[in-house]
Amino acid sequence: MSKLRNTTAHFLLSEDGAVTVDWVVLTAALVGLGLAVMAVVSSGVEDLSGDINTQLVSQEIASSFGALSAPFERNQWDSRTGGEAALEAWMANFDDQNLLTHMTNQAQYANTAQTGHPYDTYHDEFWVARDEAISRGLVDQDDPIPS
């Protein structure tokens, strides 16, 4: 019986298990916090994943990179070039020779059916440069456009 008393007294005075209890409590708190965050965030993630799925399912994938079905239209690429007004303001500062040189350099893009850079930007630059050259009397309006 005295051995039982000694063992019980030693157990009650020992602090060896206190650290283990602390870690168990901290781990339980972290697991509880994780579950609470999951409960709050899960509906938003579910909605977002549904939106992504809808967008991906509705996407059409081009099977070729052929020519455009429609030709270029003026100001088609405003977001890239800054628009016709920005190009006109830029080219208004060109001297006559630089304007003609720039127009000649961009002429290959005048009627291209390709898209993307440089085709889209240079296409609009050609037409703005040509208009500026016509207004200065450097080019006749009836001159043929390169094809």
The 8 nearest C-alpha neighbors of each residue, nearest first, counted from 0:
[[1, 3, 2, 4, 5, 6, 7, 8],
 [0, 2, 4, 3, 5, 6, 7, 8],
 [1, 3, 5, 0, 4, 6, 7, 8],
 [2, 4, 6, 0, 1, 5, 7, 8],
 [5, 3, 1, 7, 2, 6, 8, 0],
 [4, 6, 2, 8, 3, 7, 9, 1],
 [5, 7, 3, 9, 4, 8, 10, 2],
 [8, 6, 10, 4, 9, 5, 3, 11],
 [7, 9, 5, 11, 10, 6, 4, 12],
 [8, 10, 6, 12, 7, 11, 13, 5],
 [11, 9, 7, 13, 8, 12, 6, 14],
 [10, 12, 8, 9, 13, 7, 14, 6],
 [11, 13, 9, 10, 8, 14, 7, 15],
 [12, 14, 10, 11, 15, 9, 16, 8],
 [15, 13, 17, 16, 12, 18, 11, 10],
 [14, 16, 17, 13, 18, 19, 10, 12],
 [17, 15, 19, 18, 14, 20, 13, 21],
 [16, 18, 20, 19, 14, 15, 21, 13],
 [19, 17, 21, 20, 16, 22, 15, 14],
 [18, 20, 22, 16, 21, 17, 23, 15],
 [19, 21, 23, 17, 18, 22, 24, 16],
 [22, 20, 18, 24, 19, 23, 25, 17],
 [23, 21, 25, 19, 24, 20, 26, 18],
 [22, 24, 20, 26, 21, 25, 27, 19],
 [23, 25, 27, 21, 22, 26, 20, 28],
 [26, 24, 28, 22, 27, 23, 21, 29],
 [27, 25, 29, 23, 28, 24, 22, 30],
 [26, 28, 30, 24, 25, 29, 31, 23],
 [27, 29, 25, 31, 26, 30, 32, 24],
 [30, 28, 32, 26, 31, 27, 33, 25],
 [29, 31, 33, 27, 32, 28, 26, 34],
 [30, 32, 28, 34, 29, 33, 27, 35],
 [33, 31, 29, 35, 30, 34, 28, 36],
 [34, 32, 30, 36, 35, 31, 29, 37],
 [33, 35, 37, 31, 32, 36, 38, 30],
 [34, 36, 32, 38, 33, 37, 31, 39],
 [37, 35, 39, 33, 38, 34, 40, 32],
 [36, 38, 34, 40, 35, 39, 41, 33],
 [39, 37, 35, 36, 41, 40, 34, 42],
 [38, 40, 36, 37, 41, 35, 42, 43],
 [39, 41, 37, 43, 42, 38, 36, 44],
 [40, 42, 44, 37, 43, 38, 39, 45],
 [43, 41, 45, 44, 40, 46, 39, 38],
 [44, 42, 46, 45, 40, 41, 47, 39],
 [45, 43, 47, 41, 46, 42, 48, 40],
 [44, 46, 42, 48, 43, 47, 41, 49],
 [47, 45, 49, 43, 44, 48, 42, 50],
 [48, 46, 44, 50, 49, 45, 43, 51],
 [47, 49, 51, 45, 50, 46, 44, 52],
 [50, 48, 52, 46, 47, 51, 53, 45],
 [51, 49, 47, 53, 52, 48, 54, 46],
 [52, 50, 48, 54, 49, 53, 55, 47],
 [51, 53, 49, 55, 50, 54, 56, 48],
 [54, 52, 50, 56, 51, 55, 49, 57],
 [55, 53, 51, 57, 52, 56, 50, 58],
 [54, 56, 52, 58, 57, 53, 51, 50],
 [55, 57, 53, 54, 58, 52, 59, 51],
 [56, 58, 54, 55, 53, 59, 52, 60],
 [59, 57, 55, 56, 54, 60, 53, 61],
 [60, 58, 61, 57, 56, 55, 62, 54],
 [59, 61, 62, 58, 63, 57, 55, 56],
 [62, 60, 63, 59, 64, 65, 58, 67],
 [61, 63, 60, 64, 65, 59, 66, 58],
 [64, 62, 61, 65, 60, 66, 67, 59],
 [63, 65, 66, 62, 61, 67, 113, 114],
 [64, 66, 63, 67, 113, 68, 62, 112],
 [67, 65, 113, 112, 68, 64, 114, 69],
 [68, 66, 69, 112, 113, 65, 70, 114],
 [67, 69, 66, 70, 112, 65, 71, 113],
 [70, 68, 67, 71, 112, 66, 72, 113],
 [71, 69, 112, 72, 67, 68, 110, 111],
 [72, 70, 73, 69, 112, 75, 110, 111],
 [71, 73, 75, 74, 70, 69, 123, 76],
 [72, 74, 75, 123, 71, 76, 126, 83],
 [75, 73, 77, 76, 83, 82, 72, 123],
 [74, 76, 73, 72, 77, 71, 119, 123],
 [75, 77, 74, 78, 79, 119, 80, 120],
 [78, 76, 82, 81, 80, 74, 79, 75],
 [77, 79, 76, 81, 80, 82, 75, 74],
 [78, 80, 77, 76, 81, 120, 82, 119],
 [81, 79, 77, 82, 78, 120, 76, 86],
 [82, 80, 77, 85, 78, 79, 83, 86],
 [83, 81, 77, 80, 85, 84, 74, 86],
 [82, 84, 86, 85, 87, 74, 81, 77],
 [83, 85, 87, 86, 82, 88, 81, 89],
 [84, 86, 88, 82, 81, 87, 83, 89],
 [87, 85, 89, 83, 88, 84, 90, 82],
 [88, 86, 84, 90, 89, 85, 91, 83],
 [87, 89, 85, 91, 86, 90, 84, 92],
 [88, 90, 86, 87, 91, 92, 85, 93],
 [91, 89, 93, 92, 87, 88, 86, 128],
 [90, 92, 88, 93, 89, 87, 131, 94],
 [91, 93, 90, 89, 94, 88, 98, 87],
 [94, 92, 90, 98, 91, 97, 95, 89],
 [93, 95, 97, 96, 98, 92, 91, 90],
 [94, 96, 98, 97, 99, 93, 137, 132],
 [95, 97, 99, 98, 94, 100, 93, 101],
 [98, 96, 100, 94, 99, 95, 93, 101],
 [97, 99, 101, 95, 96, 100, 93, 102],
 [100, 98, 102, 96, 101, 97, 103, 95],
 [101, 99, 97, 103, 102, 98, 96, 104],
 [102, 100, 104, 98, 103, 99, 97, 105],
 [101, 103, 99, 125, 105, 128, 100, 104],
 [104, 102, 106, 100, 101, 105, 99, 125],
 [103, 105, 101, 102, 106, 100, 107, 125],
 [104, 106, 125, 102, 103, 107, 121, 108],
 [107, 105, 103, 109, 108, 104, 125, 102],
 [106, 108, 105, 109, 145, 104, 146, 111],
 [107, 109, 122, 111, 106, 105, 110, 118],
 [110, 108, 122, 106, 107, 111, 125, 145],
 [111, 109, 108, 146, 112, 71, 122, 145],
 [112, 110, 108, 113, 109, 118, 107, 71],
 [111, 113, 70, 67, 66, 110, 114, 71],
 [114, 112, 111, 66, 118, 67, 115, 119],
 [113, 115, 118, 119, 112, 116, 67, 117],
 [116, 114, 119, 118, 117, 113, 120, 76],
 [117, 115, 118, 119, 120, 114, 121, 79],
 [116, 118, 120, 119, 121, 115, 114, 122],
 [119, 117, 116, 114, 121, 115, 120, 122],
 [118, 120, 122, 115, 114, 116, 121, 117],
 [121, 119, 122, 117, 123, 118, 80, 124],
 [120, 122, 124, 123, 118, 105, 119, 117],
 [123, 121, 108, 109, 119, 125, 124, 120],
 [122, 124, 126, 125, 121, 120, 127, 73],
 [125, 123, 121, 127, 122, 126, 128, 120],
 [126, 124, 105, 128, 102, 122, 123, 127],
 [125, 127, 129, 123, 128, 124, 130, 122],
 [126, 128, 130, 124, 129, 125, 123, 131],
 [129, 127, 131, 125, 102, 126, 130, 124],
 [130, 128, 132, 126, 131, 127, 125, 133],
 [129, 131, 133, 127, 132, 128, 134, 126],
 [130, 132, 128, 134, 129, 133, 127, 135],
 [131, 133, 129, 137, 135, 130, 134, 138],
 [134, 132, 138, 136, 130, 135, 131, 137],
 [133, 135, 131, 132, 136, 130, 137, 138],
 [136, 134, 132, 133, 137, 131, 138, 95],
 [135, 137, 133, 134, 138, 132, 139, 131],
 [138, 136, 132, 135, 133, 139, 95, 134],
 [139, 137, 133, 132, 136, 140, 142, 129],
 [138, 140, 141, 142, 133, 136, 137, 132],
 [139, 141, 142, 133, 138, 143, 130, 129],
 [140, 142, 139, 143, 138, 144, 133, 129],
 [143, 141, 139, 140, 144, 138, 145, 133],
 [144, 142, 141, 145, 140, 146, 139, 138],
 [143, 145, 146, 142, 109, 106, 110, 141],
 [146, 144, 106, 143, 109, 107, 110, 108],
 [145, 110, 144, 109, 107, 111, 106, 108]]
